């Protein structure tokens, strides 16, 4: 067993950051820009049934934000955790072009919170129901979150051990010089040695930080590194709330005594008598224990295995992106390109070229042009669209070029393949041309 304070602190900070994220998304107009305005949406394989509900998308964000607020308070926690997981995952699945690693991370944490009693300490639920209040919790309730953080960091570090990152300092040598206006650092960011320092330092940080956080002798040193690393990434790159999530998450490695002191300091200004929760003695083990443990152990095993699926595919990972997503590969490449689509009548040979901005936003077009599954889905969307307009014997071809980490552009998709006949599945993408180093 362990004191429940670390789980309570994690719940409060997670709920707060998620609430701010929902408000921020709404405030910047991204709900309309990313979900409501686009004419088409890119779907994850197997989740094509997930559709954008029009203006009801705002209601979806309200539900998600309200659930995050209730998680933070620990009020109606069981219901709130389920609502947050379902609404957040639905938002994440509505359009693949908005994919980010930290959205996936949040989904995993939200899933875990449905199965752990993070509301049994320092919560409204525990305040209202004394039979629920518990000063102690099962250690695995905390360790499962630590394990996910360790996996995220370690796989992110392994992913950086590639030729471009370590030997060429790419893509940082492309990105950093453009940040010349950053106060104090700007004058240094064009220097080659700085690019290598950031590249090698980033890999070393990811590979070692979970172990430094686990050992009590290096924990404070590690937390200072966490602050420096994530504040730097927040200043240099537009990566949203991810730095704050990781900073808050790393606190769970600290001792229960640390979290007790933290909650004691918070309870004063909030006028919450913390000693009420300290006397709680609810059962630590409750309902469906074996089932819950089994589900979460399966989750951890899956997270160890799933990032390795790229080994099943031939070719250059960054080029094909087969097994790239959901594998904690964070900001590893600069990929640009364009894709021009030709609609051909297979019998008469008559053809015309599509104007992509008639169907896609500029953000979607940028995502589509460099990712094979996007290209296939868009091509088949075009084919069905023009069939519905009365065109016959529709075939779709693409003229596409992609540049990887500043290299000269190379042809990406075989221009002689009719994309209407390509199946968008998990099999090797033979319609992609090989990467030429």
C-alpha positions in Angstrom: 0.0 0.0 0.0 0.9 3.7 -0.3 -0.5 7.0 0.8 -3.1 8.2 -1.6 -1.8 11.8 -1.8 0.3 11.3 -5.0 -2.8 10.0 -6.8 -4.9 12.9 -5.6 -2.3 15.5 -6.7 -2.0 13.8 -10.1 -5.8 13.8 -10.4 -6.1 17.5 -9.5 -3.3 18.6 -11.9 -4.5 16.4 -14.7 -8.1 17.7 -14.5 -6.9 21.3 -14.3 -4.6 21.1 -17.3 -7.3 19.3 -19.3 -9.8 22.0 -18.4 -7.4 24.7 -19.5 -6.8 22.8 -22.7 -10.5 22.6 -23.6 -10.9 26.4 -22.9 -7.8 27.2 -24.9 -9.0 25.1 -27.9 -12.3 26.9 -27.9 -10.7 30.4 -27.3 -8.4 30.1 -30.3 -11.3 29.1 -32.7 -9.7 25.7 -33.4 -13.0 23.8 -33.0 -14.4 25.6 -36.0 -11.2 25.7 -37.9 -10.2 22.1 -37.5 -13.5 20.3 -37.2 -16.5 22.3 -38.4 -15.2 24.2 -41.5 -13.4 21.3 -43.4 -15.5 19.7 -46.1 -13.9 16.3 -45.5 -12.2 14.6 -42.6 -9.4 12.0 -42.4 -10.3 8.9 -40.5 -8.3 6.4 -38.5 -8.4 2.9 -39.8 -11.3 1.0 -38.2 -12.9 4.3 -36.9 -14.5 5.6 -40.1 -17.9 5.6 -38.3 -16.6 8.5 -36.1 -18.1 11.6 -37.6 -17.9 15.3 -36.8 -21.3 16.2 -35.3 -21.4 19.7 -36.8 -22.1 22.5 -34.4 -22.7 19.8 -31.7 -18.9 19.6 -31.6 -19.1 22.6 -29.2 -21.3 20.5 -26.9 -18.7 17.7 -27.1 -16.0 20.1 -25.9 -18.3 21.4 -23.1 -18.8 17.8 -21.9 -15.1 17.1 -22.0 -14.2 20.3 -20.2 -16.9 19.8 -17.6 -15.7 16.2 -17.0 -12.1 17.5 -16.6 -13.4 20.0 -14.0 -15.2 17.3 -12.1 -12.1 15.1 -12.2 -10.1 18.0 -10.7 -12.6 18.4 -7.9 -13.1 14.7 -7.4 -16.8 15.1 -7.7 -18.9 12.4 -9.3 -15.5 11.0 -10.2 -16.5 7.7 -11.6 -19.0 9.3 -14.0 -16.6 12.2 -14.8 -13.7 9.9 -15.6 -15.8 7.8 -18.0 -17.3 10.9 -19.7 -13.9 12.5 -20.1 -12.4 9.4 -21.6 -15.2 8.9 -24.1 -15.5 12.5 -25.1 -11.8 13.1 -25.4 -11.2 10.0 -27.5 -14.1 10.9 -29.7 -12.6 14.3 -30.3 -9.2 12.7 -31.0 -10.7 10.3 -33.5 -12.8 12.8 -35.5 -9.9 13.8 -37.7 -6.6 12.1 -38.1 -4.9 15.3 -39.4 -5.0 16.6 -35.8 -3.0 13.7 -34.4 -0.4 14.5 -31.7 1.5 12.1 -29.4 0.3 13.9 -26.3 -3.4 13.4 -27.3 -2.7 9.7 -27.4 -0.9 10.0 -24.0 -3.9 11.8 -22.5 -6.2 9.1 -23.8 -4.1 6.4 -22.0 -4.1 8.3 -18.8 -7.8 9.0 -19.0 -8.4 5.2 -19.5 -6.3 4.5 -16.4 -8.2 7.0 -14.3 -11.4 5.1 -15.0 -9.9 2.1 -13.1 -8.1 3.7 -10.2 -9.8 5.3 -7.2 -8.2 8.7 -7.5 -11.2 10.3 -5.8 -10.7 8.6 -2.4 -8.5 11.3 -1.0 -8.7 15.1 -1.1 -11.9 15.1 -3.1 -15.5 16.3 -2.8 -16.6 12.6 -3.2 -14.5 11.6 -0.1 -15.7 14.7 1.8 -19.4 13.9 1.2 -19.1 10.1 1.7 -16.9 9.1 4.6 -17.2 5.4 3.6 -15.3 6.3 0.4 -12.5 8.3 2.0 -9.1 6.5 2.2 -5.7 7.8 3.3 -4.0 4.8 1.7 -4.4 3.2 -1.7 -2.9 0.2 -3.5 0.6 1.0 -4.7 -0.1 -0.2 -8.2 -2.7 2.6 -8.6 0.3 5.0 -8.6 2.8 2.7 -10.2 0.7 2.2 -13.3 0.9 5.9 -14.1 4.7 5.9 -13.4 5.1 3.0 -15.8 3.3 4.8 -18.7 5.5 7.8 -18.2 8.6 5.6 -18.2 7.5 4.0 -21.5 6.8 7.4 -23.1 10.2 8.8 -22.2 12.2 5.7 -23.0 10.6 5.0 -26.4 11.0 8.7 -27.2 14.7 8.4 -26.4 15.1 5.2 -28.5 13.4 6.9 -31.4 16.0 9.6 -31.4 18.8 7.1 -31.9 18.7 7.4 -35.6 21.2 8.7 -38.2 19.5 12.0 -38.9 19.0 13.0 -35.3 22.4 11.9 -33.9 24.8 12.3 -36.9 23.2 15.2 -38.8 21.4 17.0 -36.0 18.3 16.9 -38.1 15.6 18.3 -38.0 16.8 20.6 -35.3 19.4 22.2 -37.5 16.5 23.2 -39.8 14.2 24.4 -37.0 16.5 26.1 -34.5 18.0 28.9 -36.8 14.5 30.2 -37.5 14.0 30.9 -33.8 16.5 33.8 -33.8 14.0 36.1 -32.2 13.8 34.1 -28.9 15.2 36.3 -26.1 18.7 35.3 -24.8 18.9 32.1 -26.9 18.3 33.5 -30.3 21.9 34.5 -31.1 23.1 30.9 -30.3 20.5 29.0 -32.3 22.2 29.3 -35.6 25.4 27.6 -34.3 26.1 24.0 -35.4 27.4 22.9 -32.1 24.1 24.0 -30.4 22.1 21.9 -32.8 24.1 18.9 -31.9 23.9 19.7 -28.2 20.2 19.9 -28.4 20.0 16.6 -30.4 22.3 14.6 -28.2 21.0 16.2 -25.0 17.4 15.5 -26.0 18.2 11.8 -26.6 20.1 11.5 -23.4 17.4 13.3 -21.4 14.6 11.0 -22.7 16.6 7.8 -22.0 17.7 8.7 -18.5 15.1 10.9 -17.0 12.7 8.2 -15.9 15.5 6.4 -14.0 16.7 9.7 -12.4 13.1 10.4 -11.3 12.7 6.9 -9.8 15.8 7.2 -7.5 15.3 9.4 -4.5 18.9 10.7 -4.5 18.6 12.2 -8.0 14.9 13.0 -8.0 15.2 16.8 -7.4 18.0 17.1 -9.9 15.8 15.2 -12.4 12.9 17.5 -11.7 15.0 20.5 -12.4 16.0 18.9 -15.7 12.3 18.3 -16.4 11.5 21.9 -15.9 14.4 23.1 -18.0 13.7 20.7 -20.9 10.0 21.3 -21.1 10.2 25.0 -20.6 12.8 25.2 -23.4 10.6 23.1 -25.7 7.6 25.3 -24.9 9.5 28.4 -25.7 11.0 27.1 -29.0 8.2 25.0 -30.4 4.4 25.4 -30.6 3.5 22.1 -28.9 0.5 23.2 -26.8 0.0 21.8 -23.3 2.3 18.9 -23.6 5.2 20.4 -21.5 2.8 21.2 -18.7 1.4 17.7 -18.7 4.8 16.1 -18.5 6.0 18.5 -15.7 2.8 17.8 -13.7 3.1 14.1 -14.4 6.7 13.8 -13.2 5.6 14.9 -9.7 4.1 11.5 -9.2 7.6 10.1 -8.8 8.0 12.1 -5.6 7.4 10.5 -2.2 3.9 10.5 -0.6 5.4 12.8 2.1 6.1 15.4 -0.6 2.5 15.2 -1.8 1.2 15.4 1.7 3.0 18.6 2.3 1.9 19.9 -1.1 -1.8 19.3 -0.2 -1.3 20.7 3.3 -0.1 24.0 1.7 -3.0 24.0 -0.7 -5.6 23.2 1.9 -4.9 26.3 3.9 -5.9 29.0 1.3 -8.8 26.8 0.1 -10.0 26.3 3.7 -10.2 22.6 3.3 -9.5 20.6 6.5 -7.0 18.0 5.2 -7.1 16.0 8.4 -10.7 14.9 7.5 -9.2 12.9 4.7 -6.3 11.6 6.8 -8.7 9.7 9.0 -10.4 7.9 6.0 -10.2 4.2 6.2 -12.2 2.8 3.2 -11.2 -0.5 1.8 -8.2 -0.3 -0.5 -9.2 -3.3 -2.5 -12.7 -3.1 -3.9 -14.9 -4.5 -6.7 -13.6 -6.3 -9.7 -10.0 -6.1 -8.5 -8.6 -8.9 -10.6 -10.4 -7.6 -13.7 -9.1 -4.1 -13.2 -5.6 -5.3 -12.6 -5.8 -7.6 -15.7 -7.0 -4.7 -17.9 -4.2 -2.3 -16.8 -1.5 -4.9 -17.0 -2.7 -5.7 -20.6 -2.5 -2.0 -21.3 1.1 -1.8 -20.2 2.2 -4.9 -22.1 0.5 -3.4 -25.2 2.4 -0.1 -24.8 5.7 -2.1 -24.7 4.9 -4.0 -27.9 2.9 -1.7 -30.1 5.7 0.9 -30.7 7.8 -2.0 -32.2 5.4 -2.8 -35.0 7.5 -0.8 -37.4 9.9 -3.7 -37.5 7.3 -5.7 -39.4 7.6 -3.3 -42.4 10.4 -2.8 -44.9 11.7 0.6 -46.0 12.7 3.8 -44.3 10.3 4.4 -41.4 10.2 8.2 -41.7 9.5 7.9 -45.4 6.7 5.3 -45.3 5.5 6.1 -41.7 4.3 2.5 -41.4 4.2 2.0 -37.6 5.2 5.6 -37.0 2.2 6.9 -35.1 1.2 5.9 -31.5 4.9 5.1 -30.8 6.2 8.1 -28.9 8.1 9.5 -31.9 8.1 13.2 -31.0 9.3 15.9 -33.4 11.8 13.7 -35.2 11.4 14.9 -38.8 10.7 17.8 -41.1 8.7 16.5 -44.0 7.3 18.7 -46.7 5.7 17.9 -50.0 3.0 18.4 -52.6 0.5 16.1 -54.2 -1.4 16.9 -57.4 -4.3 14.6 -58.2 -5.5 13.7 -61.7 -9.0 12.3 -62.4 -9.0 10.1 -65.4 -11.8 8.4 -67.5 -10.4 4.9 -67.8 -12.1 4.4 -71.2 -11.8 7.7 -73.0 -8.5 8.9 -71.5 -9.9 12.3 -70.7 -8.6 13.8 -67.5 -8.4 16.9 -65.4 -6.4 18.0 -62.4 -8.0 18.7 -59.0 -7.6 21.9 -57.1 -6.9 20.6 -53.6 -8.1 23.8 -51.9 -11.6 23.1 -53.2 -11.8 20.2 -50.8 -9.1 20.6 -48.1 -8.0 23.3 -45.7 -4.4 24.4 -46.0 -3.6 22.5 -42.8 -5.2 19.3 -44.1 -3.4 19.6 -47.4 -0.1 20.0 -45.7 -0.7 16.8 -43.7 -2.1 14.9 -46.6 0.8 15.6 -49.0 3.4 13.7 -47.0 1.5 10.7 -45.5 0.6 7.7 -47.6 -2.7 6.8 -45.8 -3.9 10.4 -46.1 -3.1 10.3 -49.8 -5.1 7.1 -50.4 -8.1 8.3 -48.3 -8.2 11.6 -50.1 -7.8 10.1 -53.5 -10.7 7.7 -52.9 -12.8 10.5 -51.5 -12.1 12.4 -54.8 -13.0 9.4 -56.8 -16.3 8.9 -55.1 -17.1 12.6 -55.2 -16.6 12.8 -59.0 -18.6 9.6 -59.5 -21.4 11.2 -57.7 -21.1 14.2 -60.1 -21.8 11.9 -63.1 -18.2 11.1 -64.1 -17.7 7.5 -65.4 -14.9 5.0 -65.3 -13.2 7.2 -62.7 -9.5 6.5 -62.0 -7.3 8.6 -59.7 -3.6 9.2 -60.0 -1.3 11.4 -58.0 1.9 13.3 -58.9 3.6 13.7 -55.5 7.0 14.7 -54.3 8.3 14.8 -50.7 11.3 16.2 -49.0 12.6 14.5 -45.8 14.7 16.5 -43.4 15.8 19.1 -45.9 16.8 16.6 -48.6 15.9 17.3 -52.3 12.4 16.3 -53.1 11.8 12.8 -54.3 8.8 11.2 -56.0 6.7 9.6 -53.3 3.8 7.6 -54.8 4.0 5.6 -58.0 2.3 7.9 -60.5 1.1 4.9 -62.6 -1.0 3.4 -59.7 -4.7 3.9 -59.9 -5.4 4.9 -56.2 -9.0 3.8 -56.5 -7.8 0.2 -56.5 -5.5 0.5 -53.5 -6.8 -0.8 -50.2 -6.1 1.4 -47.2 -5.1 -1.2 -44.7 -2.2 -2.3 -42.5 -0.3 -4.2 -45.3 3.0 -2.9 -46.7 2.4 0.1 -49.0 3.8 -1.2 -52.2 2.5 1.8 -54.1 5.2 4.0 -52.4 8.4 4.5 -54.2 11.6 3.6 -52.2 13.5 6.3 -50.3 16.7 7.2 -52.1 19.3 8.5 -49.6 
